[in-house]
Amino acid sequence: MRILFLTSQVPYPPYSGGALRVYGLLNGLHKAGYQLDLLTFSEPNAPPLEQTPLAALCNCLCSVPYVPRSARQRLRDLLLTPHADLARRFDSPAFATALREQLGAVRYDVIHIQSLEMATYLPILRAAAPQTRLIYDAYNAEYALQRSIYSVDRRQLSRLPQALYSFIQWRRLLRFERAVCREVDTVIAVSEADAAALRKLVPEKPIEVVPNGIFTADYAQPSAQLNLGDAALLFTGTMNYRPNVDAVLWFVDHVLDRVRQAVPTVRLFIVGNKPHARLETIRQRPDVEITGFVQDVAPFLHAATIYIAPLRMGSGTRLKLLQAMAVGCPIVSTSIGAQGLALQNGREAIIADDALSFAQAIIGLLKDPARRAALGAAARQLAQARYDWSAILPCLLRVYERLGFERISTG
């Protein structure tokens, strides 16, 4: 069987959530004996795909330079068209040409559309490969994500323009996401929560669940040793992503000072690329460090005292939590931060949804090393048992079986 993956970013190195997921899927399917091709967007100055480990997984690697849409183009679409911003984000004539050429040269059994952004190419896929089975892999229930962002931003007067934007996108994504789910042969969600949200759009279509996963063994030992102090709180993620920016600003504004009153040595480390300008307001605090891009997040995870996930908006599942779990880092999270993962409050993590309880949970753990160790050990065990790619690959192979393709092997 030959499979084509369409992705919005090169899935190596697997730093971000989307790259982590795609690399895991490619690796698992390759081990299972499938023939894989990849057509993707690349960033400027990225190394040739043939010089990455992707060359060992895919027969054909093709990339098209990503050219971001200008603010003027986005504003024009917002005001003059009914299109969701996400539906046009990766609309590229060069990619469309490369896709048509690839479909003309190779007959595929399955095409994976990775993320809703890439569904803009559905008309080309149906016209050029009408017999090919199409799988839409939904990283989020995108309409639900925008709805949750709207519900948070509308509470702040200064965020009303952003709230209005999210309200418009929520309504437009309802239509776009429903149309995509109806058009493809199979829809995959990353969690039961997301599957339930997508079933509301297309109750007539079964929604498969293939959870997010990681290679847990990769996090057993850090590549370097760090000393972050004895009261280090860690947050990781792409730091121009609105839910991440909101999370750390809410935490600093409403939680961090409460913790510092009880534990004066506490420090917050915010690790992730592309820090947003809104974070400049907290950069000068002596108890906050914003690192920007780091080559490897594992040393920070191993050095952290507590991993925090104070998210107030979101969909999908947080691969950042899976990384923290694999390391055995004790976690304090909101319900939204832990959404979609089988974390039991008090066993593998502490769940707290208001500032006072979030602060109290952190203070309690900072003062109780044995409790931290127990939480971290339980989280590591859960990650290894349920969220390692070896445990997740059979879920994906069952999707192929339901499409009528015989299983080759599980590697």
C-alpha positions as CSV (number, residue, x, y, z in Angstrom):
1,M,0.0,0.0,0.0
2,R,1.3,3.5,-0.8
3,I,0.4,6.5,1.3
4,L,0.9,10.2,0.8
5,F,1.1,12.6,3.7
6,L,0.2,16.2,3.3
7,T,1.6,18.4,6.1
8,S,1.9,22.1,6.9
9,Q,5.4,21.7,8.4
10,V,8.3,19.4,8.0
11,P,7.9,16.8,10.7
12,Y,11.5,16.8,11.7
13,P,13.0,17.7,14.1
14,P,9.8,16.8,16.1
15,Y,9.7,19.9,18.3
16,S,6.1,21.1,18.0
17,G,2.9,19.1,18.6
18,G,2.1,18.6,14.9
19,A,5.6,17.5,14.0
20,L,5.7,15.1,17.0
21,R,2.5,13.5,15.8
22,V,3.4,13.2,12.1
23,Y,6.8,11.8,12.8
24,G,5.3,9.2,15.1
25,L,2.7,8.2,12.5
26,L,5.4,8.0,9.7
27,N,7.7,6.0,11.8
28,G,5.0,3.5,12.9
29,L,3.6,3.0,9.4
30,H,7.1,2.5,8.0
31,K,7.8,-0.2,10.5
32,A,4.5,-1.7,9.7
33,G,5.6,-2.1,6.1
34,Y,3.7,0.7,4.3
35,Q,5.3,2.7,1.4
36,L,5.2,6.4,2.4
37,D,5.6,9.7,0.5
38,L,5.6,13.2,2.0
39,L,4.6,16.5,0.5
40,T,5.1,19.4,2.9
41,F,5.9,23.1,3.4
42,S,9.4,24.1,4.5
43,E,10.7,27.1,6.4
44,P,13.5,29.3,5.0
45,N,17.0,27.9,5.5
46,A,15.7,24.5,6.5
47,P,18.0,21.6,5.7
48,P,17.1,19.4,2.7
49,L,14.6,16.7,3.6
50,E,17.0,14.1,2.2
51,Q,19.5,15.0,5.0
52,T,16.9,14.3,7.8
53,P,15.8,10.9,9.2
54,L,12.7,11.3,7.1
55,A,14.7,10.0,4.2
56,A,14.7,6.6,5.9
57,L,11.0,6.6,6.3
58,C,9.7,7.9,3.0
59,N,10.3,6.9,-0.6
60,C,9.6,10.4,-2.0
61,L,10.2,13.7,-0.1
62,C,9.0,16.9,-1.6
63,S,8.8,20.4,0.0
64,V,7.5,23.8,-1.0
65,P,8.7,27.0,0.6
66,Y,6.1,28.4,3.0
67,V,5.1,32.0,2.2
68,P,3.0,33.5,5.0
69,R,0.0,35.5,4.1
70,S,0.3,39.2,4.7
71,A,-1.8,41.0,7.3
72,R,-3.6,42.8,4.4
73,Q,-4.5,39.5,2.8
74,R,-5.9,38.1,6.0
75,L,-7.9,41.3,6.7
76,R,-9.3,41.2,3.2
77,D,-10.5,37.7,3.6
78,L,-11.9,38.5,7.0
79,L,-13.9,41.5,5.7
80,L,-14.8,40.5,2.1
81,T,-15.1,36.7,2.1
82,P,-16.8,34.0,4.1
83,H,-13.6,31.9,4.5
84,A,-12.1,30.9,7.8
85,D,-8.6,32.3,8.2
86,L,-7.3,28.8,8.9
87,A,-8.8,27.5,5.6
88,R,-6.5,29.9,3.6
89,R,-3.4,29.8,5.7
90,F,-1.6,27.3,3.5
91,D,-3.3,28.0,0.2
92,S,-0.3,28.0,-2.1
93,P,-0.2,27.8,-6.0
94,A,3.2,26.2,-5.8
95,F,2.0,23.5,-3.4
96,A,-1.1,22.9,-5.6
97,T,1.2,22.4,-8.6
98,A,3.5,20.1,-6.8
99,L,0.5,18.1,-5.5
100,R,-1.0,17.7,-9.0
101,E,2.3,16.6,-10.3
102,Q,2.7,14.0,-7.5
103,L,-0.8,12.7,-8.1
104,G,-0.2,12.4,-11.8
105,A,3.0,10.4,-11.2
106,V,1.9,8.0,-8.5
107,R,-1.3,6.2,-7.7
108,Y,-2.0,6.3,-3.9
109,D,-4.2,4.0,-1.9
110,V,-4.5,6.5,0.9
111,I,-3.8,10.2,1.4
112,H,-3.4,11.6,4.9
113,I,-4.5,15.2,5.3
114,Q,-2.7,16.3,8.4
115,S,-4.5,19.2,10.1
116,L,-7.5,21.3,8.9
117,E,-5.2,23.8,7.2
118,M,-4.2,21.2,4.6
119,A,-7.9,20.5,3.7
120,T,-7.8,23.5,1.4
121,Y,-6.4,21.0,-1.2
122,L,-9.5,18.7,-1.0
123,P,-10.8,19.8,-4.4
124,I,-7.5,18.9,-6.1
125,L,-7.5,15.5,-4.3
126,R,-11.0,14.6,-5.4
127,A,-10.4,15.8,-9.0
128,A,-7.0,14.2,-9.5
129,A,-7.4,11.0,-7.4
130,P,-11.1,10.2,-7.2
131,Q,-10.6,6.6,-6.1
132,T,-8.0,7.3,-3.4
133,R,-9.2,7.0,0.2
134,L,-8.8,10.3,2.1
135,I,-8.1,10.5,5.8
136,Y,-8.4,13.8,7.7
137,D,-6.3,13.7,10.9
138,A,-7.8,16.5,13.1
139,Y,-5.2,17.9,15.5
140,N,-8.0,19.8,17.2
141,A,-11.7,20.3,16.9
142,E,-10.9,23.7,15.4
143,Y,-14.3,25.3,15.8
144,A,-14.4,24.3,19.5
145,L,-10.9,25.7,20.0
146,Q,-12.0,29.1,18.6
147,R,-15.1,29.0,20.7
148,S,-13.1,28.4,23.9
149,I,-10.7,31.3,23.0
150,Y,-13.7,33.5,22.4
151,S,-15.3,32.6,25.7
152,V,-12.1,33.6,27.6
153,D,-11.1,36.8,25.6
154,R,-14.6,38.3,25.8
155,R,-14.2,38.7,29.6
156,Q,-11.5,41.3,29.2
157,L,-12.3,44.7,27.7
158,S,-8.7,44.9,26.2
159,R,-9.2,41.6,24.4
160,L,-12.6,42.4,22.8
161,P,-11.1,42.8,19.3
162,Q,-9.5,39.4,19.6
163,A,-12.7,38.0,21.0
164,L,-14.7,39.3,18.0
165,Y,-12.1,37.7,15.6
166,S,-12.5,34.3,17.4
167,F,-16.3,34.6,17.3
168,I,-16.2,35.1,13.5
169,Q,-13.6,32.3,13.0
170,W,-15.7,30.0,15.2
171,R,-18.8,30.4,13.1
172,R,-16.8,30.1,9.8
173,L,-14.9,27.0,11.0
174,L,-18.2,25.3,11.9
175,R,-19.1,25.3,8.2
176,F,-15.6,24.5,6.9
177,E,-14.9,21.7,9.3
178,R,-18.3,20.1,8.8
179,A,-17.7,20.2,5.0
180,V,-14.3,18.7,5.3
181,C,-15.5,15.9,7.6
182,R,-18.3,15.0,5.2
183,E,-16.0,15.0,2.1
184,V,-13.3,12.6,3.4
185,D,-13.6,8.9,3.9
186,T,-12.3,8.8,7.5
187,V,-11.9,11.4,10.2
188,I,-9.4,10.8,13.0
189,A,-9.5,12.7,16.3
190,V,-6.7,12.8,18.9
191,S,-9.1,12.2,21.9
192,E,-12.6,11.1,22.8
193,A,-13.3,14.8,23.7
194,D,-12.4,16.0,20.3
195,A,-14.3,13.0,18.7
196,A,-17.4,14.1,20.5
197,A,-17.0,17.7,19.3
198,L,-16.6,16.5,15.7
199,R,-19.6,14.1,15.9
200,K,-21.7,17.1,16.7
201,L,-20.8,18.4,13.2
202,V,-21.3,15.1,11.4
203,P,-23.4,12.7,13.5
204,E,-23.7,10.5,10.5
205,K,-20.0,9.8,10.2
206,P,-18.0,7.5,12.6
207,I,-15.0,9.4,14.1
208,E,-11.9,7.3,14.8
209,V,-9.6,8.1,17.8
210,V,-5.8,7.8,17.4
211,P,-4.3,9.5,20.5
212,N,-1.3,11.7,20.4
213,G,1.9,9.9,21.4
214,I,5.6,10.2,21.9
215,F,8.6,7.9,22.0
216,T,8.8,7.7,25.8
217,A,12.3,6.2,25.7
218,D,13.7,9.4,24.1
219,Y,13.0,11.2,27.4
220,A,14.7,8.8,29.8
221,Q,18.0,10.7,29.9
222,P,18.6,14.4,29.2
223,S,21.1,15.4,26.6
224,A,22.6,17.9,29.0
225,Q,22.3,18.7,32.7
226,L,20.7,21.9,33.9
227,N,20.4,23.5,37.3
228,L,17.2,25.5,37.5
229,G,17.1,25.7,41.3
230,D,15.0,23.9,43.9
231,A,11.7,25.6,43.1
232,A,11.6,25.7,39.3
233,L,8.2,25.8,37.5
234,L,8.3,25.0,33.8
235,F,5.9,25.7,30.9
236,T,6.8,24.7,27.4
237,G,5.2,25.4,24.0
238,T,5.2,27.6,20.9
239,M,5.0,31.0,22.5
240,N,3.1,32.9,19.8
241,Y,0.2,30.5,20.1
242,R,-2.7,32.3,21.8
243,P,-3.7,29.6,24.3
244,N,-0.1,29.4,25.5
245,V,0.3,33.2,25.7
246,D,-2.9,33.4,27.7
247,A,-1.9,30.6,30.0
248,V,1.4,32.1,31.1
249,L,0.0,35.6,31.5
250,W,-2.9,34.4,33.6
251,F,-0.4,32.3,35.7
252,V,1.9,35.2,36.3
253,D,-0.9,37.7,37.0
254,H,-2.9,35.5,39.3
255,V,-0.9,32.6,40.6
256,L,2.9,33.2,40.7
257,D,2.8,35.9,43.5
258,R,0.7,33.7,45.7
259,V,3.3,30.9,45.3
260,R,6.2,33.3,45.9
261,Q,4.8,34.4,49.2
262,A,5.0,30.9,50.5
263,V,8.2,29.8,48.6
264,P,10.3,32.9,47.9
265,T,12.8,31.1,45.7
266,V,10.2,30.0,43.1
267,R,11.1,30.7,39.5
268,L,9.0,30.3,36.3
269,F,10.8,29.1,33.1
270,I,8.9,29.6,29.9
271,V,10.6,27.5,27.2
272,G,9.5,27.7,23.5
273,N,10.1,29.4,20.2
274,K,8.7,32.7,18.9
275,P,7.8,34.5,22.2
276,H,4.9,36.8,21.5
277,A,5.2,40.6,22.1
278,R,2.6,40.3,24.9
279,L,5.1,38.4,27.0
280,E,7.4,41.5,27.2
281,T,5.3,42.7,30.1
282,I,6.6,39.8,32.3
283,R,10.1,39.4,30.9
284,Q,11.6,41.8,33.3
285,R,10.4,40.0,36.4
286,P,13.3,38.4,38.3
287,D,11.3,35.3,39.0
288,V,10.4,34.7,35.2
289,E,12.8,33.5,32.5
290,I,11.7,33.3,28.8
291,T,14.2,31.3,26.9
292,G,12.9,31.4,23.4
293,F,13.8,28.5,21.1
294,V,15.8,25.6,22.6
295,Q,17.3,22.7,20.7
296,D,16.0,20.1,23.2
297,V,13.4,20.5,25.9
298,A,14.3,17.3,27.8
299,P,17.0,18.9,30.0
300,F,14.5,21.5,31.2
301,L,11.9,18.8,31.9
302,H,14.5,16.8,33.9
303,A,15.6,19.9,35.9
304,A,12.1,21.3,36.6
305,T,10.6,20.8,40.0
306,I,7.0,21.0,38.7
307,Y,5.5,21.2,35.2
308,I,2.6,23.6,34.9
309,A,-0.2,23.6,32.3
310,P,-2.4,26.6,33.3
311,L,-4.4,26.6,30.0
312,R,-7.8,28.2,29.9
313,M,-8.5,27.6,26.2
314,G,-7.8,24.8,23.9
315,S,-8.8,21.6,22.1
316,G,-6.9,18.4,21.2
317,T,-4.4,17.1,23.6
318,R,-1.2,18.6,24.9
319,L,1.9,16.7,23.7
320,K,3.8,18.9,26.1
321,L,2.1,17.1,29.0
322,L,3.1,13.7,27.5
323,Q,6.7,14.9,27.4
324,A,6.5,15.9,31.1
325,M,4.8,12.6,31.9
326,A,7.5,10.6,30.2
327,V,10.2,12.3,32.2
328,G,8.3,11.8,35.4
329,C,7.8,15.5,36.1
330,P,5.0,16.2,38.6
331,I,2.3,18.1,36.9
332,V,-0.2,20.8,38.0
333,S,-2.8,21.5,35.2
334,T,-6.2,23.0,34.6
335,S,-8.9,20.7,33.3
336,I,-8.5,22.2,29.8
337,G,-4.7,21.6,30.0
338,A,-5.3,17.9,30.8
339,Q,-8.2,17.5,28.4
340,G,-8.1,14.3,26.4
341,L,-5.5,12.5,28.5
342,A,-6.3,9.8,31.1
343,L,-4.9,11.8,34.0
344,Q,-6.5,11.1,37.3
345,N,-6.6,14.1,39.7
346,G,-4.3,13.3,42.6
347,R,-2.7,10.2,41.0
348,E,-0.8,11.3,37.8
349,A,-1.4,15.0,38.2
350,I,-3.1,17.6,40.2
351,I,-6.0,19.4,38.5
352,A,-6.9,22.9,39.6
353,D,-9.0,25.4,37.7
354,D,-8.9,28.6,39.8
355,A,-5.9,30.7,40.8
356,L,-6.1,29.9,44.5
357,S,-6.3,26.2,44.2
358,F,-3.6,26.2,41.4
359,A,-1.3,28.1,43.7
360,Q,-2.1,25.8,46.7
361,A,-1.3,22.7,44.6
362,I,2.1,24.1,43.6
363,I,3.0,25.2,47.1
364,G,2.0,21.8,48.5
365,L,4.1,20.0,46.0
366,L,7.1,22.3,46.4
367,K,7.1,21.4,50.1
368,D,6.6,17.7,49.7
369,P,9.3,15.9,47.7
370,A,7.8,12.5,48.3
371,R,4.5,13.6,46.8
372,R,6.2,15.0,43.8
373,A,8.0,11.7,43.3
374,A,4.8,9.7,43.5
375,L,3.0,11.9,41.0
376,G,5.9,11.8,38.6
377,A,6.3,8.0,38.8
378,A,2.5,7.4,38.2
379,A,2.6,9.9,35.2
380,R,5.6,8.1,33.7
381,Q,4.0,4.8,34.0
382,L,0.8,6.0,32.3
383,A,2.8,7.6,29.5
384,Q,4.7,4.4,28.8
385,A,1.6,2.2,29.0
386,R,-0.9,4.3,26.9
387,Y,0.9,7.1,25.1
388,D,4.0,5.5,23.7
389,W,3.8,5.1,19.9
390,S,4.1,1.3,20.4
391,A,0.8,1.4,22.2
392,I,-0.8,3.8,19.7
393,L,0.1,2.3,16.4
394,P,-2.4,-0.5,16.6
395,C,-5.2,2.1,16.8
396,L,-4.0,3.5,13.5
397,L,-3.8,0.1,11.9
398,R,-7.4,-0.6,12.9
399,V,-8.4,2.5,11.0
400,Y,-6.9,1.0,7.9
401,E,-8.7,-2.3,8.5
402,R,-12.0,-0.5,8.7
403,L,-11.2,1.1,5.4
404,G,-10.8,-2.4,3.9
405,F,-7.0,-2.6,3.9
406,E,-5.4,-5.7,5.3
407,R,-3.0,-5.2,8.1
408,I,0.7,-5.9,7.1
409,S,2.3,-6.1,10.5
410,T,2.8,-4.1,13.7
411,G,6.6,-3.8,13.3
